[in-house]
Amino acid sequence: MEARTLKSPPSILPLYARAAAPMIPGASLLPFVPGRGKEIPEIEFDLAGVTPDPEKVAAYAKVCGFALRDQLPPTYPHVLAFPLQMAVMADGSFPFGAVGLVHIENLITQHRPIGIGEEMTLRVRPTKLASHPKGRSFSLLTEALCDGETAWESTSTMLRRGPSPAKANPDQEPPPNNNPEPPELHQIFNPTDRKIDAVRVGVEWELGGDLGRRYAAVSGDRNPIHMHSLSAKALGFPRAIAHGMWTKARCLAALESRLPDAFSVAVRFRKPILLPARVGFGSDGQDDQIDFTVRDAKRGTPHLDGQIRPLEDKPTARGGSD
């Protein structure tokens, strides 16, 4: 594992340029452009001395629906670590560019709330490629450490669409896992416990056509599929789509008064939300497990399924209002 310690957050716009460059024929031959490698590189990016800006946190909270507190929204460390995640995927040894990847699953574990004034060390590393029915997938593992201890961590699973190696070689055994990872998503997300499809939608949200741009302004995630219809169409979408992490954040904001201090929340991103849109949100369950869902308000098309479970060692509930 090659560890790289950064002195400051990477600049997002140059990283996006490098992430999109493999779409240009022949560009991947350049040493600084992703696309030359065949496997995910074993690299890790560390950035110490990260302290959230209260004004930026407030702007993020407003777009996502969180109440203003002296603690970070549980999805905000993802925003702080996003430049490091982009730096990993923009590395010249990465096998493909980040533009065009699909975020299909996300698991966040908050071991304790993080105060807005707390200093963090952020750490990001990728996992190896795995076969997927729709192509190949990998995950970005992210940690936020306070005083040397992990206060927050996440697993973001990304899909590279294309031919599936499993379908091409159905009799070939998968390679052994010599690099154990944190708990897989299915170990947290267990829809057989309660049928999430049976969760009733009780609230509707109107999502404007500019939601992607508003979320990009507070998160730094300016993937073209979220920004405008023209750029989204160039990448195969009929219109701009909502950020998956905005949808997850908005769900947690709606459930904010029920979140314990320490918990895991897993989501599967299903059909993309084409903007503008009207979607329905619903939740069900007790404090030991909360299932939630986002669906198209008219057709019932599922956009996101999620599940929250408290960590057994820290069951203290958080105060506040919805």
N, C-alpha and C positions, 0 to 999 in steps of 0.2 A: 504494500500500500504506500503510495507516494502522497505524503501530507504537505500541503502548501498553506503557509500562514500568510494571510493578507493583512496589510496595514490599514486599508480602508475598503468600503464596499465597492465592488466593481461598477462601472458605469453601464447602465442598462442598454442604451441605444447602440453602442458599438457591439455589444453582445448579441443583440437582435440581428444586426447586420451580418455577423458571422454565422448565427443560427440559420439565417435564411439563405446564405450564400450557396449551400449545396444544391439549391434548386436551379442554379445557373450551370449549364453544361460545362464541365471541365474545371469548375471552381474548386472542387474537392481535392484537386491535385496540389493546391497551395498548402504549405505546411501549417498555416494557422487556421484553416477552414476544416470543420468536421466533415467526415465522410470517408477518410482513408482507413480507419480501423475496422476490424471485423468483429471485435468484442468490446464491451463496455470497459473502459480503462479503470484500473484500480487506483483511484485518486480520491483525495479528501481535501476540502477547503475549510480552513478555520479562520474566523474573524473575531477577535477579542475587543472588549471595550465598547460594546454596542449598548447604547442607552436610548430608549424610545423618546421621540419628540412629542410632548403632550399635545401640541396643535395638530400634528399629523394623526395621532391616535384619535383625537376628537373628530377630525374630518372623516376618518375611516369608520368610526362608530356611527356617524350620521348617515353615511351611505348604506351601511349594512343594517341599521336599526338597533344597535346596542345602546343601552343607557350609558351616560358618562359616569365613570368610576375612577378610583385611584388605582385600579388594576387593569391589566391589558385584557381586551376581548380574547377569548381562547383561540381564535384563529389568527390573531395579529402576529405572533412570532413567524408564521408562514410568510407574511408580507416582508418582515425584516430579513428573512433568509432567502427570499426570492432571487436577489442578485447573485448569491452564491450558487443557487440551483442552476441559474442560467449560465454561470461561469463553467460549471461542470459540463453542461450539455454543449457549450460552445468550444470546448477544448478541441484542439486539432486532432487528437487521437480518438475522438468519439466517432462511432460508426455512421452517424447520420445527424442531420440538423434538427434543432428543436421545433422549428416551424413545421406544422403538420402533425405533430404528435398529439394524441388524444389522452387527456387526463381521465382515467376510468374509475379509479378508486382512491380514497383518502382516509387514512386513520390517524387521528390525533390523540395523544395521551397527555393530559395535563396532570402532573404529579402534585402541583400546588399552584395557586394563582401567582402571577408575576406582577409586581408593582411597576407602575409607569416609570418611576425613577430608578429602578434596579438596573445594574450593569450586567450584561450577558456576554457569554462567548457562544457564537453560533458555529455549528459544524455540519457539513453536508457531504455525503458520499453516495455513489450509485451502487446498485446491485448488478449482478450479471444478467444477461439476456435470458429470458425464458420463453418457451413456446406458448402461443395463445391461439384460440380458434380463429381469430381474425388477423393473425400476424405474429408479432413478437412483442414482449413486454419487459419492462424493467422498473425498478423503484428508485426513488430518491429518498434516502434516510436523512432526516434533519433532527438536530438536537439543539436545545437552548439550555446552557448551563449557567447557573447562578452560584457563586462561591464554590465552584468546582463540582457541584452536584447537578444532575439532570433535573430540571424543573418542568420541561416540556419536550416532547418529541413527536415526530410524525413520519408516516410512510405515504408517499405519493406514488401511485402506480400509473405508469404511462404506457400507452399502446402505440406501437409503430405498425400501421396497417399494411397488409401485404399477404403473400402466401404464408401459410402456417407450416413450420417445419414438422409439427406433429402430424398434420394431414399428409404431407409428402412422404414421411417415413413412419407409418403407424405402428410398425413392429419394432422400431428402434427404442431401446430403453433410454429414459432420460439420464443425463450425466449425474453422478453422485453430488450431493450438496456438501461440499467441504468448507463452506463459508456460512455457518449458521446465522440467521437473521432474527430480528425481533418477531414477535407473534404475527402470524399471517392474518390478513383481514378476516378470513372466514372463522378464525378462532374467536374474534370479537363479535363479528356480524353473523348472527345465527337466526335467519328469518323463519326457521322451522319452529322456534319457540313461540312466536306469535306471527300470524300471517300478516305481513306488512301490507299486502294487497287489500286486506280487509279494513285497514285504518281509514276512517272516514275523514274526508276533507271538510274542515269547518270554517276556514278563513280564505278569502281570495285576495291576491296581490296583483295590482296593475303595474306592469313593468314597462317603462318607456323605452323608446328606440335608442335613447342616449345612455342607457344604463351601462353598457360596456365601456363607454368613454368615461363616465363618472367613476366607475370602479377602477378603471385603469389609472385615473388621476390620483387615487389614494393608495393604490397597491403597487404601481409600477409595472403591472402585467399588461403590456400593450401588444399582445398577440393580435395580428391582423384579423383573425376570425371574430374578434370581439368589437372591433373599432367601427367599421362601416360595412354596408352591404356590398359595395364594390370589392373591397379587399377580401371579404368573406367568400364572395362568389368565386374569386380567383383560386380559393383553396377548397372549393367543392361544396360550400354551404349556400342556400338560396338567400339568406339574410344573415346579418350579424347575430351571434349567439351570446347568451349570458355566460359570464365566467362561472365555472363550476364552484370555485371557492367562494364567490359571492353568494351563491345559492346555499351552500353549507353554512356560511356565516349568518345569513338571514334566518335560517332555521334555528340556529343556536340563539340568536337574538330573541326570537319568538318564545323560546323555552328558557330564557335566561334565569328567571326566578326559581326554576327547578333544577338548575345545574349545581351539583356538589362542588366542593373545592378541588377534589381529585377525581378524575373520570377519564374514560376513553369514549371517543365518538367516531364511529366508522360510517362511511357513506359509499354508495355506489352511484356513479353518475350514469344515467341511462340515456334517454333521448335528449338531445340538446334543446334548449329553450330558444326559439327563434324570436328575436325582438322586432317590434314590441309584442307583448304577450300578456295574457291574463292567466294566472296559475292559481291553483288551490293548495293550501297547506293543511296538514292534519297530523295529530300525534295521539298516541295511546300508550298505556302502561303505567306502572307504579315506579317508585323510586329505585327499585332494583334493576329496572330496564325500561327505557322509553323508546318506542318505535316512532319514527316520523317519516313523512313522505311529502313530495311535491309532485303535483300532476297538472296537466293541462286542464283548465277550468271547464272547457266545453267538451273535449273529447275523452278526457280521463287518461290521456297518454302519460305514462310514468316518466318523470324527469330525474328524480332522485329518491332513493330509499336510504334511510339511516337508522342508527341505533346508538343509544347512549347507555353506558353502564358505569356505575361508580367503582372506584378502586377500593378494595376491601379494607385497606389499611387507613384510609382517610375519608370517612363517610360524612364529614361535616357539611351541612347545607349552606349555600350562599344566600344572603338576604337580597332584597331588591324587588323591583316590580317588572312586569312584562314590558 
